[in-house]
Amino acid sequence: MAVAPGAIDAPRSPTTRACPPSGWRRCGRGSWRNTPLGRLGEAPEEVARVITSLAAPDAGFLTGAVVPVDGGALVT
């Protein structure tokens, strides 16, 4: 099992470092604007929730999958 995060809003990420201090929401650069959700992921909470779900007993029969956590970037 693997989790594949997409662009995440983290202080040290290249995506947010390229933006002004006012934040990425005002930054005109980045492929995140083209995702269906139109935003970056909120780290680490959104990725952690997916990992927690995959570790739960209800996911016990799920094997060998790569789960993208990318706001739909792979489908656009």
N, C-alpha and C positions, 0 to 999 in steps of 0.2 A: 504494500500500500504506500502511496506517495501523495503528497499535497504539493501542488504547483502554484504558488502565489504569483499573481500578476503585479502590476504597479501598485505599490503600497505607500501611503502617506506616512513616512517615517523621517525623523530629523536628518538622518545621514544618507538617505536615498538620493541617487543622482537626479531623480525626477524633481524632488522638492528643493534640492540645492540649487538647481538652475533657475528657480523662481525667486522673486523678491521677498524680503522678510514678511511682507503682508500676507504671504501664503500662496499655495498653489491654485486656489480657487480663482485668483485674479491673474494667474500666469497664462499666457496665451499658447505656451508650448506644451507638447506632450500628447502622446497617442491616446491617453486616457479619455480625452474629449470624444473620441470615436467609439468608445464602448457603449453598449446599450444602457448602462447605468450612468454614464457621463461623469464619472468621478473616480478618484483613486480609492483603493481599499483603506480601511481604517485599521492600522496595525496597532498592536498585535491582536486586537479583539476579534476581528472577523476571521482571520486565519485560525486562531485558537478555537473558535466555536466549531469550525469544520473538523479540526483534529479531534476535539472532544467527542463529536458525533461519530467519527470513524472508530474511536476507541470504545464506544459503548457496546454492550452486549447485542443490541439490535442490529449492528453491522457485522456480526460474527460470520456471516456467509459471504461477505464481500472480500475478494482477494485479488491481488495483482492489478489493481486499478490505479490510475493517476487521476486525481481529482483537481481540476483547475479551480482556483479561487481568484478570478480575474475580471469580475464584473461583466462577463460575456464577451471578452475580447477575442476569444478563439472562434466565436461564431460570426464575427463581423468581417 
